[in-house]
Each structure stands twice: as structure tokens, then as C-alpha cells.
């Protein structure tokens, strides 16, 4: 009997609804949808003419793409009522997808990176790895093309940074993580060169915690991907580690926090260094070079996080296989403390698709060792453990977990008093007050808001308040530091140096100072050319300034500050002039006194003698008014007369004390009084 060809024609499959529409569909409609999809999918899969019929039916391809894309966006708890049917539909869709990818020319929608990433999430890592490996082996050119598009897209979005769409960037990085975890070739392709790693490091500076966690996990998965696969790329891995070391050193010398870098968080929060070292030992190549780079990266580990991680590390305990995983009731009865919540959050930062209850079981199994759990999850070695752990099968009932948390909260909370204040239980609290007694504002006040604003009765008091606030000084309570000489920056002479400048110069000349050679060089340069100490850019770039900096080994700011403070310290200026102002450098003009004893050419025996034969003093040999000066009794307006009067009392101190008046004035100033 020959089958009618018309029977082979199957109705088209309706695409999976979008995420926004899923919440508006009732449970009865979902029941119909799942039954229809399962029936049609099984019919296509069991059809012997699959290559002739199903591959030509575009509705099959569209359903597979829509199912994988939308299911990856939805939470599995959304279909908790249809978990069995959803699992059956997932298996059938995987088989159809695998058959479509086996074609010589597979549908281009199934070879895109976003579909492969979503398929790795929906179908699991093992099945997702099979699909990606099939695409890479059968259609390597298509796979390389889609990876090129992925790399260009991610680098562009990462370099755009905060100016771009961070939500879209986070979504793309999160989806690519699923692809990198199942395909080492994808990670190796992205890490070729330094452009992708540089983009991740630069984008990590954005203060966005969710985005930072995704960038951290992406960098970790890509680096581990270089050590996986049939041919591990150890040389490229070491180059990337050296690039990370340079980036961390540049970040530590910059203005930002040294611990707030991608490298520091990567070394601290993930077992990257230990995993790389272990894999390099297994390959046996580049171990010496790797040890030096890994030891240099170890310096960037955060001390606080490292101490916390060490405190959670315990010795491995041997358990019987049948007791490896406790049942749901035992986990519900265990008390979840704060430390365990922190560990759960650390694992979910790297693997956001894992459920909290599954992470709790992992922590119980591996003694709260986050690094060991992360390594097993990345290597997909949990299923090989005797416990047969599986993220999709070992689930705790949400209702039991919620009831346990509520019970714990009720037991730990103490009995609080229901009384809040003294008005509890009155008529207003019991809503028994007559509504006529309730009013807004003042009772029986006929004034409106406009009348209150126009009322100037309180204007004087307001003006007084405003004047008081205006006169209030916020710095009144601060201490007055006007006379803090130590804060000025140099020695300040309290006396008025202008009154006795010559005396100050004499004291500076006689004092024993030993200025440094730096002050000498700066002072000589200042006296020669004060413009050399200007604070403009042209002077700083000039050759004289460069030469001066080489001589004194000081910066531009110190040299300019020295020149600014020098005029403010007259005593230091006098000391420098006395110590370094030599006649060869700066010519001094010292006036001679008004009268000077001049030695005549005649010897002492030619000097006049008195009648007893003694030599007469030069002052006694001449009369008072005949010392080569003009007469003090000359015309009042003549210069010679005025000059003679000023020099009349020059030598009085050598014969007698004629300054009694000045001495008495000084005595009175000291507090003495005449008798």
C-alpha cells in the first residue's frame, strides 16, 4: 500500500511568543501550545523525509530560533507548572537543531553567535558544546565569520563606555559568556591580540556593579579558554597575563584606587592564578616564564578578600557516596548564615544562571570552598562526581525554602510591644471622631493664603532675622592664626627694619651664617636676572631655567617659591647679601664719614708742640672753628654753614658725655622717675 503524499504535509509551527506576551497568556492556553508544539516537533523528527520536508519548512527553523531565544530570556520558574512538557520539548528541539546544523548549508540563523550562546544556556553545556563543535567542524568559515562579528561588536560597545547602551552591553557580554564556556575556540579567537583585553580593562572603570561582574566573568572565562581545547595556547596566555600586569601597574600609579582594578578583582575573586598554573604544569611548556608573571600578579591580590577566602577553606572530608548530597529536608532544616549568603553571591556573580538552592548544595559538598566550586563548574566536572550533581535536576522546592525562611525569621525575632505612643486607642486612632471636628489649618480662620502673604505685620521681625543671618559669620568660631609666625613659611622680623637698616646690615655681616650652596646659586641667579624666576610656561621651558634646575636639582615650583618668599623676609635677604654679595659681583658704594683724620706728609716730629715739649692733639692744635670746615655762624641759608652745623658735634663723645638728655629719656622709658 502506497501512502498518499498529502499525508506527509504537516501544518506550520507557530513561533514561540515574545517575553512580553508570555505573562498575558493563561495556563490553559500554554497547555494547548505545548501539546501542539510537541506533537508537530515529534512528527518532523520521526519523519523519514526530514531532509526533504522539514528542512524546506521555514516555520520549523523559525520556531527553533524563537524558542531558544525567548526561553533563554525567561526564568524556568515561569514554566514550573509545565516542567515535564517543557523538558520534553527541549529534548525534541535539540534533536531538530542538531539535524539542521548537519546540513551542508545550514540555516544562517542557526550559526549566529547569539543563537549558539542562547542554545548553550537552554540545552545545557554538554549539548551546547556538541552544537558549537558541529558548527565549527562542518562550517568553520561561518563560525569564524560570526566570531569576527561578535568581537567587533563587543570591542565597539566596550570602547564606547558610558556614552553607549550599558544594558545592551551587559546583555551581549552575558550571552557571550555561555558561548565561551562551551567553546574554547571562541575564547581563543577573542583573546587574539590585545584589543579585546584592553577594551575590557578600560570599560571596567565604569562604576556599574552588574556590568563589572559580567566583565570579570568574561575575562576569566576567556583566559581559561586559552588553556583548554585540543591545542592550548600557552604563549598567547602568557602574553595576555603580561598585558594584565602592565595594566595593573599603570592603574596603581594613577589617581584611582589601586584595589579598584579589573586585575586586582580578577586575582582576588577568582582562582585564575592557581588554575593557570595547574594547566601549564599539565602541558609542561612555559612554566618558568609563567611562574614569574604569576608571582607578579599575586602582588595585586586584595588582602581583605584573601583573608576571608582563606577562612572559608577547610580540609576535605571523606563522606560516603550515599550521603554526599543531603535531601531537601536536611537543607531546609539547616540554618543559612550570613557567611554562606556571601559565598552564594560570589558564585552567582560568575554564574548568574545557577539557582541559590543548587549553590547551597555545592557549598555543602565542597566545604564552602568557592575556588574549588568555580573550577568544577568551569570544567563541567560536577556531573562526574559520585553525587551526580546537576543544576537543572537538584532543585529545592521554593515553597519549602520560603516557609523555612519565614519560620527562621519568626523564631529569631523577639516579641515587640504593640504600643507606639500615648494616643494609641483614642477616638482618633479608632476612627471614631466626628468628621466635623477635623479641619485643615487654623480653625475658623477667615484669612486666605493671599491675605496671609500680603500681611506685613511680621515684616519687621522677618527683617531682623534676615539681618542677623546676614551678619552671621560662619568662621567666627575659628581660631585667629594671624600671628602664627611658624605658619608664614619664613622668619618674620618683628622690628621695623626700615628704621635701622644699617644696624641690621652690620649685625648680618658680623653673624656667623653658613648658607648652603643651593641658596648661593639661587641668590646669584636672582640678582643677575630676576625674570628667571617667573611662573610662566615660556620661562620654565627656557634654557636658563633648565640650566638652573640642573645646578640646584630642584623643581620649578620650589625655585619659584624661593623667589616669592625672598622679598618677604628682609633679614634673610640681608644675610644672603652679606654672605654672597662680594664686590666682584655687585659694586658697593660706601660713603665716607663727614670728617676723617688725614695724615700729613710731615712726620710726627713736625707736629706742633706745647711749651712743655708734648705733641698737641690734632683737635687741640686747632681751634674749634678752624678744622677745614665752614664757620657755624655763617649765613643761615648757605650749604657750607648747614654742613658745618651738622658736623659740629662729631667728636664731642671723645672728650665728655654730652648725651645726658638722651640717657634721661631712656631711663624714663624704662620706668624710672625723677626724685
C-alpha positions as CSV (number, residue, x, y, z in Angstrom):
1,X,0.0,0.0,0.0
2,X,1.4,3.3,-1.0
3,X,1.0,6.3,1.3
4,X,-0.6,9.4,-0.1
5,X,1.9,12.2,-0.4
6,X,-0.6,14.7,1.0
7,X,-0.5,13.0,4.4
8,X,3.2,14.0,4.8
9,X,2.3,17.7,4.7
10,X,2.4,19.0,8.3
11,X,0.9,22.2,9.4
12,X,3.3,25.1,10.1
13,X,4.6,25.6,13.6
14,X,3.7,28.8,15.4
15,X,6.7,30.7,16.7
16,X,7.3,30.9,20.5
17,X,5.7,34.1,21.9
18,X,7.9,37.0,23.0
19,X,8.9,37.5,26.5
20,X,6.4,40.4,27.0
21,X,3.5,38.4,25.7
22,X,4.2,35.3,27.9
23,X,2.9,36.9,31.0
24,X,-0.5,37.6,29.4
25,X,-1.1,34.0,28.3
26,X,-3.2,31.9,30.6
27,X,-2.3,28.4,31.8
28,X,-5.0,26.8,29.6
29,X,-3.5,28.4,26.5
30,X,0.0,27.3,27.5
31,X,-1.3,23.8,27.8
32,X,-2.6,23.9,24.3
33,X,0.6,25.5,22.9
34,X,2.9,22.9,24.5
35,X,0.8,20.0,23.3
36,X,0.8,21.4,19.7
37,X,4.5,22.1,19.6
38,X,5.4,18.7,21.0
39,X,3.1,16.9,18.5
40,X,4.4,18.7,15.5
41,X,8.1,18.6,16.6
42,X,7.8,14.8,17.1
43,X,6.2,14.4,13.7
44,X,9.0,16.3,12.0
45,X,11.7,14.5,13.9
46,X,10.3,11.0,13.2
47,X,9.6,11.7,9.6
48,X,11.8,9.7,7.3
49,X,11.7,12.5,4.7
50,X,13.0,15.0,7.2
51,X,15.6,16.4,4.8
52,X,13.0,16.9,2.0
53,X,10.1,18.2,4.1
54,X,11.3,19.7,7.4
55,X,14.3,21.5,6.0
56,X,12.2,23.3,3.5
57,X,9.6,24.3,6.0
58,X,10.7,27.7,7.3
59,X,8.3,27.5,10.2
60,X,10.4,24.8,11.8
61,X,13.5,26.9,11.6
62,X,11.6,30.0,12.9
63,X,10.2,28.1,15.8
64,X,13.6,26.7,16.9
65,X,15.1,30.2,16.8
66,X,12.2,31.8,18.6
67,X,12.1,29.0,21.2
68,X,15.8,29.2,22.0
69,X,15.9,33.0,22.1
70,X,12.8,33.6,24.2
71,X,13.4,30.7,26.6
72,X,16.9,32.0,27.3
73,X,15.3,35.3,28.4
74,X,12.6,33.7,30.6
75,X,13.1,32.2,34.1
76,X,12.5,28.5,34.3
77,X,10.2,29.1,37.3
78,X,7.8,30.8,34.9
79,X,7.0,27.3,33.5
80,X,7.1,25.5,36.8
81,X,3.6,24.1,36.1
82,X,4.7,22.6,32.8
83,X,8.2,21.4,33.7
84,X,7.7,17.9,32.3
85,X,6.4,19.2,28.9
86,X,9.0,21.9,28.8
87,X,11.7,19.3,29.3
88,X,10.3,17.0,26.6
89,X,10.0,20.0,24.2
90,X,13.6,20.9,24.9
91,X,15.0,17.5,24.0
92,X,13.0,17.4,20.8
93,X,14.1,20.9,19.8
94,X,17.7,19.9,20.4
95,X,17.5,17.0,18.1
96,X,15.9,19.0,15.4
97,X,18.5,21.7,15.8
98,X,21.3,19.2,15.5
99,X,19.8,17.8,12.3
100,X,19.5,21.2,10.8
101,X,23.2,22.0,11.6
102,X,24.3,18.8,10.0
103,X,23.3,20.1,6.6
104,X,26.0,21.1,4.1
105,X,24.5,24.6,4.1
106,X,22.8,25.1,7.5
107,X,20.3,27.9,8.1
108,X,22.4,31.1,8.7
109,X,20.1,31.9,11.7
110,X,21.4,28.8,13.5
111,X,25.1,29.6,13.0
112,X,25.0,33.1,14.5
113,X,26.8,33.7,17.8
114,X,23.8,34.9,19.7
115,X,21.8,31.7,18.8
116,X,24.7,29.4,19.7
117,X,25.1,31.3,23.0
118,X,21.4,31.0,23.9
119,X,21.4,27.3,22.8
120,X,24.3,26.7,25.2
121,X,22.2,28.1,28.0
122,X,18.9,26.4,27.1
123,X,20.2,23.0,26.1
124,X,22.9,22.8,28.8
125,X,26.7,23.0,28.5
126,X,27.2,19.4,27.2
127,X,24.6,19.7,24.5
128,X,25.6,23.3,23.7
129,X,29.2,22.1,23.3
130,X,28.0,19.5,20.8
131,X,26.2,22.1,18.7
132,X,29.1,24.6,18.7
133,X,31.6,21.8,17.8
134,X,29.4,20.7,15.0
135,X,29.3,24.2,13.5
136,X,33.0,24.7,13.9
137,X,33.9,21.4,12.2
138,X,31.3,21.3,9.4
139,X,31.1,25.1,8.7
140,X,34.3,26.6,10.0
141,X,34.1,29.6,7.8
142,X,30.6,30.5,9.0
143,X,31.7,30.1,12.6
144,X,34.8,32.3,12.2
145,X,32.7,34.9,10.5
146,X,30.2,35.1,13.4
147,X,33.1,35.3,15.9
148,X,34.5,38.2,14.0
149,X,31.2,40.0,14.2
150,X,31.0,39.2,17.9
151,X,34.5,40.6,18.6
152,X,33.9,43.7,16.6
153,X,30.6,44.3,18.3
154,X,31.9,43.8,21.8
155,X,35.0,46.0,21.3
156,X,32.9,48.8,19.9
157,X,30.4,48.7,22.8
158,X,33.2,48.4,25.4
159,X,35.2,51.4,24.0
160,X,32.0,53.5,23.8
161,X,31.7,53.0,27.6
162,X,29.2,55.2,29.5
163,X,28.2,57.0,26.3
164,X,26.7,53.9,24.9
165,X,23.9,51.5,25.9
166,X,25.3,49.7,29.1
167,X,22.2,47.5,29.3
168,X,22.8,46.1,25.8
169,X,26.5,45.7,26.5
170,X,25.8,43.8,29.7
171,X,23.3,41.5,27.8
172,X,25.8,40.8,25.0
173,X,28.6,40.0,27.4
174,X,26.4,37.8,29.4
175,X,25.3,35.9,26.3
176,X,28.8,35.5,25.0
177,X,29.9,34.0,28.3
178,X,27.8,30.9,27.6
179,X,29.4,30.6,24.2
180,X,33.0,31.0,25.6
181,X,32.3,28.4,28.3
182,X,31.4,25.7,25.8
183,X,33.8,26.7,23.0
184,X,37.5,27.3,23.8
185,X,37.9,28.3,20.2
186,X,35.6,31.3,20.7
187,X,37.6,32.5,23.7
188,X,40.9,32.0,21.8
189,X,39.6,34.0,18.9
190,X,38.5,36.9,21.1
191,X,41.8,37.0,23.0
192,X,43.9,37.1,19.9
193,X,45.8,40.4,20.1
194,X,45.4,42.9,22.9
195,X,42.4,45.0,21.7
196,X,39.7,43.0,23.4
197,X,41.5,42.7,26.7
198,X,42.3,46.5,26.6
199,X,38.6,47.2,26.0
200,X,37.5,45.1,29.0
201,X,40.1,46.8,31.2
202,X,39.0,50.3,30.1
203,X,35.3,49.6,30.5
204,X,35.8,48.1,34.0
205,X,36.5,51.7,35.2
206,X,32.7,52.4,34.9
207,X,31.1,52.2,38.4
208,X,28.4,49.8,37.4
209,X,28.4,46.7,39.7
210,X,26.4,44.4,37.5
211,X,28.4,45.3,34.4
212,X,31.6,44.9,36.4
213,X,30.7,41.3,37.4
214,X,29.9,40.4,33.8
215,X,33.2,41.8,32.6
216,X,35.1,39.9,35.4
217,X,33.5,36.6,34.5
218,X,34.1,37.2,30.8
219,X,37.8,37.9,31.3
220,X,38.1,34.8,33.5
221,X,36.4,32.5,31.0
222,X,38.4,33.8,28.1
223,X,41.7,33.4,29.9
224,X,40.8,29.9,31.0
225,X,39.7,29.2,27.4
226,X,43.3,29.7,26.2
227,X,44.4,26.7,28.3
228,X,41.6,24.4,27.1
229,X,40.9,22.8,23.8
230,X,42.9,20.3,21.7
231,X,45.8,22.8,21.4
232,X,46.2,25.1,24.4
233,X,47.6,28.5,23.5
234,X,50.1,28.9,26.4
235,X,52.2,31.5,24.6
236,X,49.1,33.7,23.9
237,X,48.0,33.2,27.5
238,X,51.3,34.4,28.9
239,X,51.2,37.5,26.6
240,X,47.7,38.3,28.0
241,X,48.9,37.9,31.6
242,X,51.9,40.2,30.9
243,X,49.4,42.7,29.5
244,X,47.3,42.5,32.6
245,X,50.4,43.1,34.8
246,X,51.2,46.2,32.9
247,X,47.6,47.5,33.1
248,X,47.6,46.8,36.9
249,X,50.9,48.7,37.4
250,X,49.6,51.6,35.4
251,X,46.4,51.7,37.4
252,X,48.3,51.6,40.7
253,X,50.4,54.6,39.8
254,X,47.4,56.6,38.7
255,X,44.9,58.7,40.7
256,X,42.4,55.9,41.2
257,X,42.3,53.3,43.9
258,X,44.8,50.6,43.4
259,X,42.4,47.9,44.5
260,X,39.7,49.1,42.2
261,X,41.0,47.5,39.0
262,X,40.0,44.5,36.9
263,X,43.3,42.7,37.6
264,X,43.0,43.1,41.3
265,X,39.4,41.8,41.4
266,X,40.3,39.0,39.0
267,X,43.2,37.8,41.1
268,X,41.2,38.1,44.3
269,X,37.7,36.8,43.4
270,X,38.6,34.0,41.1
271,X,41.1,31.1,41.2
272,X,42.7,32.3,37.9
273,X,46.3,32.1,39.0
274,X,46.0,28.6,40.5
275,X,44.1,27.2,37.6
276,X,46.5,28.6,35.1
277,X,49.5,27.3,37.0
278,X,47.9,23.8,37.2
279,X,47.1,23.7,33.5
280,X,50.6,24.9,32.5
281,X,52.1,22.2,34.6
282,X,50.0,19.6,32.8
283,X,51.1,20.9,29.4
284,X,54.8,21.2,30.5
285,X,55.6,24.3,28.4
286,X,56.4,27.8,29.5
287,X,56.4,27.0,33.2
288,X,59.4,29.2,34.2
289,X,58.1,32.3,32.3
290,X,54.6,31.7,33.8
291,X,55.9,31.5,37.4
292,X,57.5,34.9,37.2
293,X,54.4,36.5,35.7
294,X,52.0,34.7,38.1
295,X,54.1,35.8,41.1
296,X,54.0,39.4,39.9
297,X,50.2,39.2,39.5
298,X,49.9,37.8,43.0
299,X,51.0,41.1,44.4
300,X,47.8,42.7,43.3
301,X,45.6,40.4,45.4
302,X,43.4,42.2,47.9
303,X,44.4,41.4,51.5
304,X,40.9,41.6,53.0
305,X,39.3,39.3,50.5
306,X,42.2,36.9,50.6
307,X,41.8,36.6,54.4
308,X,38.1,35.9,54.0
309,X,38.6,33.3,51.4
310,X,41.3,31.5,53.5
311,X,38.9,31.5,56.5
312,X,36.4,29.5,54.4
313,X,38.9,27.0,53.1
314,X,38.7,23.8,55.1
315,X,40.2,20.3,54.8
316,X,38.4,17.9,52.5
317,X,36.3,15.5,54.5
318,X,35.6,11.9,53.3
319,X,32.0,11.0,53.1
320,X,30.1,8.0,51.9
321,X,28.7,8.2,48.4
322,X,25.1,7.7,49.6
323,X,25.4,10.7,52.0
324,X,27.2,13.1,49.6
325,X,24.1,15.1,48.9
326,X,21.6,15.7,51.7
327,X,18.0,15.6,50.9
328,X,15.7,18.6,50.6
329,X,14.5,18.4,54.2
330,X,18.0,18.4,55.7
331,X,18.9,21.5,53.7
332,X,15.7,23.2,54.8
333,X,16.5,22.4,58.4
334,X,20.0,23.8,58.3
335,X,20.3,27.4,59.2
336,X,21.7,29.6,56.4
337,X,24.0,32.2,58.0
338,X,25.3,35.4,56.6
339,X,28.7,34.0,55.6
340,X,27.0,31.4,53.4
341,X,24.9,34.1,51.7
342,X,28.1,36.0,50.9
343,X,29.6,32.8,49.3
344,X,26.4,32.2,47.3
345,X,26.5,35.8,45.9
346,X,30.2,35.3,44.9
347,X,29.4,32.2,42.9
348,X,26.3,33.7,41.3
349,X,28.3,36.7,40.2
350,X,30.3,34.4,38.0
351,X,27.4,32.0,37.1
352,X,24.2,34.0,37.2
353,X,22.1,31.1,35.7
354,X,22.6,28.9,38.8
355,X,19.9,28.7,41.4
356,X,20.6,29.6,45.0
357,X,19.5,26.2,46.3
358,X,21.8,24.4,43.9
359,X,24.7,26.7,45.0
360,X,23.9,25.8,48.6
361,X,24.3,22.1,47.8
362,X,27.6,22.8,46.1
363,X,28.8,24.7,49.2
364,X,27.8,21.8,51.4
365,X,29.6,19.3,49.2
366,X,32.8,21.3,48.7
367,X,33.1,22.7,52.3
368,X,32.4,26.3,51.3
369,X,35.4,26.5,49.0
370,X,34.5,29.0,46.3
371,X,37.6,28.4,44.2
372,X,37.1,24.6,44.0
373,X,33.4,25.1,43.1
374,X,34.3,27.6,40.4
375,X,36.9,25.3,38.9
376,X,34.4,22.4,38.8
377,X,31.7,24.5,37.2
378,X,34.1,25.8,34.5
379,X,35.5,22.3,33.8
380,X,32.0,20.8,33.9
381,X,33.2,18.1,36.2
382,X,30.4,18.2,38.8
383,X,28.3,15.5,36.9
384,X,31.3,13.1,37.1
385,X,31.3,13.3,40.9
386,X,29.7,10.4,42.7
387,X,27.0,12.8,43.9
388,X,25.8,13.3,40.3
389,X,25.0,17.0,40.9
390,X,23.1,18.7,38.2
391,X,22.0,22.3,38.1
392,X,18.7,21.5,36.4
393,X,17.8,18.4,38.4
394,X,18.7,19.1,42.1
395,X,16.2,21.8,42.9
396,X,14.7,22.6,46.3
397,X,11.0,23.4,46.4
398,X,10.6,27.2,46.5
399,X,7.6,26.9,48.9
400,X,9.6,24.8,51.4
401,X,12.5,27.2,51.2
402,X,10.2,30.2,51.7
403,X,8.4,28.6,54.6
404,X,11.8,27.7,56.2
405,X,13.0,31.3,55.9
406,X,9.7,32.6,57.4
407,X,10.0,30.2,60.3
408,X,13.5,31.2,61.0
409,X,12.6,34.8,61.0
410,X,9.7,34.2,63.3
411,X,11.9,32.2,65.8
412,X,14.7,34.7,65.8
413,X,12.5,37.8,66.2
414,X,11.6,38.8,69.7
415,X,8.1,39.8,70.9
416,X,7.8,43.5,70.3
417,X,5.4,45.9,72.1
418,X,2.4,47.0,70.1
419,X,2.2,50.3,71.9
420,X,3.6,53.3,69.9
421,X,2.6,56.4,71.8
422,X,0.2,57.7,74.5
423,X,-2.5,58.4,71.9
424,X,-3.0,54.7,70.9
425,X,-6.5,53.6,71.3
426,X,-8.1,57.0,71.5
427,X,-11.1,58.1,69.4
428,X,-8.9,59.4,66.5
429,X,-6.9,56.2,66.4
430,X,-10.1,54.1,66.3
431,X,-11.6,56.5,63.7
432,X,-14.5,57.3,66.0
433,X,-14.1,61.1,65.8
434,X,-16.9,63.2,64.4
435,X,-15.7,64.5,60.9
436,X,-17.0,67.9,61.9
437,X,-14.1,68.2,64.4
438,X,-11.5,67.6,61.7
439,X,-10.2,70.7,59.8
440,X,-7.2,71.8,57.8
441,X,-5.0,74.6,59.2
442,X,-6.4,77.0,61.9
443,X,-9.9,76.6,63.0
444,X,-12.4,79.3,61.9
445,X,-9.7,81.5,60.3
446,X,-11.3,83.6,57.5
447,X,-8.0,84.7,56.0
448,X,-6.9,83.2,52.7
449,X,-3.4,82.4,51.5
450,X,-3.2,85.7,49.6
451,X,-4.2,87.7,52.7
452,X,-1.5,86.0,54.8
453,X,1.1,86.8,52.2
454,X,0.1,90.4,52.0
455,X,0.1,90.8,55.8
456,X,3.1,93.0,56.7
457,X,2.6,92.7,60.5
458,X,5.5,90.4,60.9
459,X,7.7,92.2,58.4
460,X,9.9,93.9,61.0
461,X,10.7,90.7,62.8
462,X,11.5,89.0,59.5
463,X,13.8,91.8,58.6
464,X,15.6,91.4,61.9
465,X,16.1,87.7,61.4
466,X,17.4,88.3,57.9
467,X,19.8,91.0,59.1
468,X,21.1,88.7,61.9
469,X,21.7,85.9,59.4
470,X,23.5,88.3,57.0
471,X,25.7,89.5,59.8
472,X,26.5,86.0,61.0
473,X,29.9,84.8,60.1
474,X,30.4,81.1,59.8
475,X,34.1,81.5,60.6
476,X,33.6,83.2,63.9
477,X,34.4,80.1,65.9
478,X,37.7,79.5,64.1
479,X,40.9,80.4,65.9
480,X,42.7,83.5,64.7
481,X,46.1,82.5,63.2
482,X,47.2,85.9,62.1
483,X,50.2,86.0,64.3
484,X,51.3,82.3,63.9
485,X,54.8,83.1,62.7
486,X,55.6,79.4,62.2
487,X,53.0,79.1,59.5
488,X,54.2,82.0,57.4
489,X,56.9,80.0,55.7
490,X,59.9,82.1,56.7
491,X,61.4,84.1,59.6
492,X,59.5,87.4,60.1
493,X,61.3,90.2,61.8
494,X,59.1,91.9,64.3
495,X,61.0,95.1,64.5
496,X,60.8,97.8,61.8
497,X,63.9,97.1,59.7
498,X,63.5,100.4,57.8
499,X,64.4,102.4,60.9
500,X,67.8,100.9,61.5
501,X,68.7,99.2,58.2
502,X,72.3,100.0,58.6
503,X,72.5,98.4,62.0
504,X,70.7,95.3,60.8
505,X,73.2,95.1,57.9
506,X,76.0,95.3,60.4
507,X,74.6,92.5,62.5
508,X,74.0,90.4,59.5
509,X,77.6,90.9,58.4
510,X,79.0,90.0,61.8
511,X,76.7,87.0,62.4
512,X,78.1,83.6,61.5
513,X,75.9,82.1,58.8
514,X,76.6,79.2,56.6
515,X,74.1,79.2,53.8
516,X,74.0,76.3,51.5
517,X,75.4,76.2,48.0
518,X,71.8,76.0,46.7
519,X,70.9,79.3,48.3
520,X,74.1,80.8,46.9
521,X,73.3,79.7,43.3
522,X,69.7,80.8,43.6
523,X,70.7,84.2,45.1
524,X,73.3,84.9,42.5
525,X,70.8,84.0,39.7
526,X,68.2,86.1,41.3
527,X,70.5,89.2,41.5
528,X,71.7,88.6,37.9
529,X,68.2,88.2,36.4
530,X,65.0,88.2,38.4
531,X,62.9,87.4,35.4
532,X,64.4,83.9,35.5
533,X,62.1,83.1,38.4
534,X,58.8,84.0,36.6
535,X,56.0,81.5,36.8
536,X,55.0,81.4,33.1
537,X,55.4,78.5,30.7
538,X,57.9,80.2,28.4
539,X,60.3,80.8,31.3
540,X,60.0,77.2,32.5
541,X,60.8,75.8,29.1
542,X,63.8,78.2,28.6
543,X,67.4,77.1,28.6
544,X,68.4,79.3,31.6
545,X,65.7,77.7,33.8
546,X,66.8,74.2,32.7
547,X,70.4,75.0,33.5
548,X,69.4,76.4,36.9
549,X,67.4,73.3,37.7
550,X,70.3,71.1,36.8
551,X,72.6,73.1,39.2
552,X,70.3,73.1,42.2
553,X,68.3,69.8,41.5
554,X,65.0,71.5,42.4
555,X,61.7,71.6,40.6
556,X,60.1,74.7,39.0
557,X,57.7,75.1,41.9
558,X,60.4,75.1,44.5
559,X,62.6,77.6,42.6
560,X,59.6,80.0,42.0
561,X,58.5,79.7,45.6
562,X,62.0,80.6,46.8
563,X,61.9,83.8,44.7
564,X,58.5,84.7,46.1
565,X,59.4,84.2,49.7
566,X,62.8,86.1,49.5
567,X,61.4,89.7,49.4
568,X,59.0,88.8,52.3
569,X,62.0,88.0,54.6
570,X,64.2,91.1,54.8
571,X,66.5,89.6,57.4
572,X,67.2,86.6,55.1
573,X,67.9,88.9,52.3
574,X,70.4,90.8,54.3
575,X,72.1,87.6,55.4
576,X,72.4,86.5,51.8
577,X,73.7,89.8,50.7
578,X,76.3,89.8,53.5
579,X,77.3,86.2,52.7
580,X,77.3,86.3,48.9
581,X,77.3,89.9,47.7
582,X,81.0,90.3,47.0
583,X,82.5,93.5,45.4
584,X,83.3,91.5,42.4
585,X,79.7,90.7,41.8
586,X,77.8,93.8,42.9
587,X,79.6,97.1,43.4
588,X,79.0,98.7,46.8
589,X,79.1,102.4,47.3
590,X,80.0,103.3,50.9
591,X,80.0,106.9,51.8
592,X,82.9,108.2,53.8
593,X,82.2,109.9,57.1
594,X,81.9,113.7,57.2
595,X,85.3,114.1,58.7
596,X,88.4,111.9,58.6
597,X,91.7,112.4,60.2
598,X,94.2,112.8,57.4
599,X,97.9,112.1,58.0
600,X,100.0,114.9,56.7
601,X,103.1,114.2,54.8
602,X,105.1,115.6,57.6
603,X,106.3,113.2,60.3
604,X,105.3,113.3,64.0
605,X,108.3,115.5,64.9
606,X,106.9,118.3,62.7
607,X,103.6,118.3,64.6
608,X,103.1,121.4,66.9
609,X,104.3,121.1,70.5
610,X,103.3,122.9,73.6
611,X,105.7,124.7,75.8
612,X,106.5,121.6,77.7
613,X,107.5,119.7,74.6
614,X,104.5,117.4,74.3
615,X,102.8,116.9,70.9
616,X,99.5,118.6,70.7
617,X,96.3,116.7,69.7
618,X,95.0,117.5,66.3
619,X,91.8,118.7,67.9
620,X,93.7,120.9,70.4
621,X,96.2,122.1,67.8
622,X,93.4,123.9,66.1
623,X,90.7,126.0,67.3
624,X,87.2,124.6,67.3
625,X,86.0,126.5,64.3
626,X,89.1,126.0,62.1
627,X,89.0,122.3,61.2
628,X,88.9,122.8,57.5
629,X,85.2,123.5,57.9
630,X,83.0,126.4,57.3
631,X,82.0,128.7,60.2
632,X,78.9,127.7,62.1
633,X,78.0,131.3,62.5
634,X,77.8,131.9,58.8
635,X,74.8,132.9,56.8
636,X,71.8,130.6,57.6
637,X,70.9,129.7,54.1
638,X,74.3,128.6,52.8
639,X,75.1,124.9,52.3
640,X,78.5,125.3,53.9
641,X,77.0,126.7,57.1
642,X,74.4,124.0,57.4
643,X,77.0,121.3,56.8
644,X,79.3,122.8,59.5
645,X,76.4,122.8,62.0
646,X,75.6,119.2,61.4
647,X,79.3,118.2,61.9
648,X,79.8,120.4,64.9
649,X,79.1,117.7,67.5
650,X,81.0,114.9,65.8
651,X,83.9,114.5,68.3
652,X,82.2,115.5,71.5
653,X,81.9,111.9,72.7
654,X,85.6,111.6,72.8
655,X,86.0,114.3,75.4
656,X,82.9,114.2,77.5
657,X,79.4,112.8,77.8
658,X,77.0,115.4,76.3
659,X,74.1,113.0,75.8
660,X,72.7,113.2,79.3
661,X,69.3,114.3,77.8
662,X,69.1,111.2,75.7
663,X,70.1,109.0,78.7
664,X,67.5,110.5,80.9
665,X,64.9,109.9,78.2
666,X,65.9,106.2,78.0
667,X,65.7,106.0,81.8
668,X,62.2,107.4,81.9
669,X,61.2,105.0,79.2
670,X,62.3,102.1,81.4
671,X,60.1,103.3,84.2
672,X,62.3,105.5,86.2
673,X,61.1,108.8,87.6
674,X,63.0,111.9,88.8
675,X,63.5,112.2,92.6
